[in-house]
Amino acid sequence: MKVRVNPPLCMGERLCWKVSPEVFDVDEWGYAHAKVENVPPEHEESARIAVENCPMKAIVIMEE
């Protein structure tokens, strides 16, 4: 599984980072990006929760 953040949609709420800090990080302005290209199996559930809770729907999951 992979995740991708669409930068123009991200509003810097940081919910993804709070829910799944192993998968997401934020820059100095608070905007999110994926830390990993492939989400490790042990972090897939938290990544899915982060995607579901993104208020701007700026994160997408890409199944392999």
OpenMM code with the backbone's topology and positions (N, CA, C; nanometers):
from openmm import Vec3, app, unit

residues = "MET LYS VAL ARG VAL ASN PRO PRO LEU CYS MET GLY GLU ARG LEU CYS TRP LYS VAL SER PRO GLU VAL PHE ASP VAL ASP GLU TRP GLY TYR ALA HIS ALA LYS VAL GLU ASN VAL PRO PRO GLU HIS GLU GLU SER ALA ARG ILE ALA VAL GLU ASN CYS PRO MET LYS ALA ILE VAL ILE MET GLU GLU".split()
positions = [
    Vec3(0.0844, -0.1178, 0.0000),
    Vec3(0.0000, 0.0000, 0.0000),
    Vec3(0.0891, 0.1243, 0.0000),
    Vec3(0.0460, 0.2235, -0.0765),
    Vec3(0.1154, 0.3516, -0.0806),
    Vec3(0.0153, 0.4610, -0.0484),
    Vec3(0.0635, 0.5722, 0.0035),
    Vec3(-0.0203, 0.6895, 0.0261),
    Vec3(0.0447, 0.8090, -0.0421),
    Vec3(-0.0396, 0.8988, -0.0848),
    Vec3(0.0113, 1.0204, -0.1483),
    Vec3(-0.0713, 1.1389, -0.0990),
    Vec3(-0.0020, 1.2470, -0.0643),
    Vec3(-0.0681, 1.3702, -0.0223),
    Vec3(-0.0725, 1.4642, -0.1427),
    Vec3(-0.1897, 1.5192, -0.1690),
    Vec3(-0.2061, 1.6172, -0.2760),
    Vec3(-0.1804, 1.7550, -0.2142),
    Vec3(-0.0617, 1.8125, -0.2359),
    Vec3(-0.0241, 1.9368, -0.1674),
    Vec3(-0.1226, 2.0528, -0.1821),
    Vec3(-0.1806, 2.0768, -0.3009),
    Vec3(-0.2743, 2.1904, -0.3087),
    Vec3(-0.3997, 2.1748, -0.2214),
    Vec3(-0.4352, 2.0514, -0.1880),
    Vec3(-0.5533, 2.0291, -0.1045),
    Vec3(-0.5226, 2.0329, 0.0447),
    Vec3(-0.3990, 2.0081, 0.0823),
    Vec3(-0.3618, 2.0038, 0.2244),
    Vec3(-0.3740, 2.1436, 0.2852),
    Vec3(-0.4447, 2.1487, 0.3984),
    Vec3(-0.4629, 2.2760, 0.4682),
    Vec3(-0.3798, 2.2844, 0.5960),
    Vec3(-0.2944, 2.1850, 0.6181),
    Vec3(-0.2053, 2.1901, 0.7334),
    Vec3(-0.2723, 2.1608, 0.8662),
    Vec3(-0.3772, 2.0806, 0.8651),
    Vec3(-0.4449, 2.0454, 0.9897),
    Vec3(-0.3611, 1.9500, 1.0749),
    Vec3(-0.2725, 1.8750, 1.0143),
    Vec3(-0.1786, 1.7830, 1.0799),
    Vec3(-0.2441, 1.6620, 1.1443),
    Vec3(-0.3690, 1.6341, 1.1105),
    Vec3(-0.4358, 1.5177, 1.1691),
    Vec3(-0.3679, 1.3886, 1.1253),
    Vec3(-0.3250, 1.3811, 1.0005),
    Vec3(-0.2595, 1.2592, 0.9519),
    Vec3(-0.1325, 1.2311, 1.0319),
    Vec3(-0.0565, 1.3341, 1.0573),
    Vec3(0.0679, 1.3201, 1.1325),
    Vec3(0.0410, 1.2789, 1.2773),
    Vec3(-0.0653, 1.3326, 1.3356),
    Vec3(-0.1001, 1.2977, 1.4732),
    Vec3(-0.1450, 1.1520, 1.4841),
    Vec3(-0.2161, 1.1042, 1.3826),
    Vec3(-0.2681, 0.9673, 1.3837),
    Vec3(-0.1616, 0.8663, 1.3421),
    Vec3(-0.0783, 0.9034, 1.2452),
    Vec3(0.0186, 0.8090, 1.1898),
    Vec3(0.1548, 0.8757, 1.1651),
    Vec3(0.2261, 0.9107, 1.2718),
    Vec3(0.3543, 0.9799, 1.2553),
    Vec3(0.4621, 0.8936, 1.1908),
    Vec3(0.4411, 0.7629, 1.1872),
    Vec3(0.5373, 0.6747, 1.1211),
    Vec3(0.5265, 0.6847, 0.9688),
    Vec3(0.4108, 0.7302, 0.9215),
    Vec3(0.3856, 0.7366, 0.7767),
    Vec3(0.3899, 0.8801, 0.7244),
    Vec3(0.3441, 0.9758, 0.8051),
    Vec3(0.3341, 1.1150, 0.7604),
    Vec3(0.4249, 1.2059, 0.8412),
    Vec3(0.4685, 1.3114, 0.7757),
    Vec3(0.5465, 1.4152, 0.8413),
    Vec3(0.4912, 1.5487, 0.7945),
    Vec3(0.5287, 1.6547, 0.8601),
    Vec3(0.4858, 1.7887, 0.8204),
    Vec3(0.6083, 1.8774, 0.8020),
    Vec3(0.5944, 1.9726, 0.7102),
    Vec3(0.7052, 2.0651, 0.6866),
    Vec3(0.6978, 2.1807, 0.7870),
    Vec3(0.7839, 2.2785, 0.7706),
    Vec3(0.7916, 2.3891, 0.8664),
    Vec3(0.6659, 2.4763, 0.8675),
    Vec3(0.5815, 2.4645, 0.7643),
    Vec3(0.4560, 2.5391, 0.7584),
    Vec3(0.3365, 2.4539, 0.8022),
    Vec3(0.3623, 2.3272, 0.8374),
    Vec3(0.2559, 2.2404, 0.8856),
    Vec3(0.1875, 2.1568, 0.7794),
    Vec3(0.2358, 2.1616, 0.6564),
    Vec3(0.1746, 2.0845, 0.5480),
    Vec3(0.2326, 1.9432, 0.5447),
    Vec3(0.1452, 1.8483, 0.5192),
    Vec3(0.1825, 1.7073, 0.5275),
    Vec3(0.2470, 1.6543, 0.4004),
    Vec3(0.3258, 1.5494, 0.4209),
    Vec3(0.3793, 1.4686, 0.3117),
    Vec3(0.4060, 1.3291, 0.3666),
    Vec3(0.4089, 1.2331, 0.2765),
    Vec3(0.4363, 1.0953, 0.3179),
    Vec3(0.5856, 1.0806, 0.3458),
    Vec3(0.6186, 1.0165, 0.4564),
    Vec3(0.7583, 0.9917, 0.4924),
    Vec3(0.8133, 0.8685, 0.4217),
    Vec3(0.7241, 0.7773, 0.3864),
    Vec3(0.7649, 0.6503, 0.3272),
    Vec3(0.6952, 0.6311, 0.1933),
    Vec3(0.7623, 0.5644, 0.1025),
    Vec3(0.7004, 0.5360, -0.0273),
    Vec3(0.6000, 0.4225, -0.0153),
    Vec3(0.6401, 0.3175, 0.0549),
    Vec3(0.5527, 0.2024, 0.0786),
    Vec3(0.5226, 0.1944, 0.2272),
    Vec3(0.3948, 0.1924, 0.2609),
    Vec3(0.3537, 0.1869, 0.4014),
    Vec3(0.3800, 0.0465, 0.4546),
    Vec3(0.4579, 0.0342, 0.5615),
    Vec3(0.4805, -0.0979, 0.6209),
    Vec3(0.3486, -0.1576, 0.6694),
    Vec3(0.3336, -0.2882, 0.6586),
    Vec3(0.2075, -0.3535, 0.6990),
    Vec3(0.1616, -0.3172, 0.8398),
    Vec3(0.2554, -0.3011, 0.9309),
    Vec3(0.2176, -0.2705, 1.0690),
    Vec3(0.1621, -0.1283, 1.0864),
    Vec3(0.1764, -0.0430, 0.9841),
    Vec3(0.1253, 0.0943, 0.9925),
    Vec3(0.0102, 0.1205, 0.8954),
    Vec3(-0.0345, 0.0180, 0.8252),
    Vec3(-0.1429, 0.0372, 0.7291),
    Vec3(-0.2718, 0.0835, 0.7958),
    Vec3(-0.3052, 0.0270, 0.9102),
    Vec3(-0.4298, 0.0653, 0.9766),
    Vec3(-0.4280, 0.2123, 1.0181),
    Vec3(-0.3178, 0.2582, 1.0768),
    Vec3(-0.3117, 0.3986, 1.1180),
    Vec3(-0.3112, 0.4913, 0.9962),
    Vec3(-0.2495, 0.4485, 0.8866),
    Vec3(-0.2505, 0.5289, 0.7640),
    Vec3(-0.3923, 0.5405, 0.7091),
    Vec3(-0.4678, 0.4313, 0.7118),
    Vec3(-0.6076, 0.4347, 0.6652),
    Vec3(-0.6926, 0.5274, 0.7527),
    Vec3(-0.6690, 0.5244, 0.8823),
    Vec3(-0.7419, 0.6133, 0.9730),
    Vec3(-0.7078, 0.7593, 0.9414),
    Vec3(-0.5814, 0.7853, 0.9145),
    Vec3(-0.5396, 0.9210, 0.8788),
    Vec3(-0.6079, 0.9676, 0.7505),
    Vec3(-0.6158, 0.8805, 0.6511),
    Vec3(-0.6813, 0.9146, 0.5251),
    Vec3(-0.8289, 0.9455, 0.5500),
    Vec3(-0.8947, 0.8625, 0.6271),
    Vec3(-1.0374, 0.8812, 0.6560),
    Vec3(-1.0641, 1.0112, 0.7316),
    Vec3(-0.9695, 1.0543, 0.8123),
    Vec3(-0.9896, 1.1727, 0.8958),
    Vec3(-0.9360, 1.3023, 0.8368),
    Vec3(-0.8780, 1.2967, 0.7196),
    Vec3(-0.8284, 1.4198, 0.6565),
    Vec3(-0.9487, 1.5055, 0.6158),
    Vec3(-0.9638, 1.6242, 0.6749),
    Vec3(-1.0822, 1.7058, 0.6458),
    Vec3(-1.0888, 1.7540, 0.5010),
    Vec3(-0.9767, 1.7625, 0.4356),
    Vec3(-0.9735, 1.8113, 0.2975),
    Vec3(-0.9649, 1.6982, 0.1948),
    Vec3(-0.9595, 1.5739, 0.2439),
    Vec3(-0.9468, 1.4569, 0.1552),
    Vec3(-0.8250, 1.4724, 0.0635),
    Vec3(-0.7152, 1.5192, 0.1243),
    Vec3(-0.5927, 1.5459, 0.0499),
    Vec3(-0.5023, 1.4244, 0.0365),
    Vec3(-0.5397, 1.3130, 0.1001),
    Vec3(-0.4554, 1.1936, 0.0981),
    Vec3(-0.5293, 1.0817, 0.0251),
    Vec3(-0.4582, 1.0139, -0.0615),
    Vec3(-0.5164, 0.8996, -0.1310),
    Vec3(-0.4317, 0.7751, -0.1039),
    Vec3(-0.4997, 0.6621, -0.1045),
    Vec3(-0.4345, 0.5328, -0.0901),
    Vec3(-0.4221, 0.4707, -0.2274),
    Vec3(-0.3077, 0.4151, -0.2551),
    Vec3(-0.2845, 0.3420, -0.3791),
    Vec3(-0.2487, 0.1986, -0.3422),
    Vec3(-0.3397, 0.1081, -0.3686),
    Vec3(-0.3152, -0.0338, -0.3382),
    Vec3(-0.2240, -0.0908, -0.4460),
    Vec3(-0.1404, -0.1819, -0.4042),
    Vec3(-0.0482, -0.2443, -0.4999),
    Vec3(-0.1066, -0.3722, -0.5533),
] * unit.nanometer
topology = app.Topology()
chain = topology.addChain("A")
for resn in residues:
    res = topology.addResidue(resn, chain)
    for name in ("N", "CA", "C"):
        topology.addAtom(name, app.Element.getBySymbol(name[0]), res)
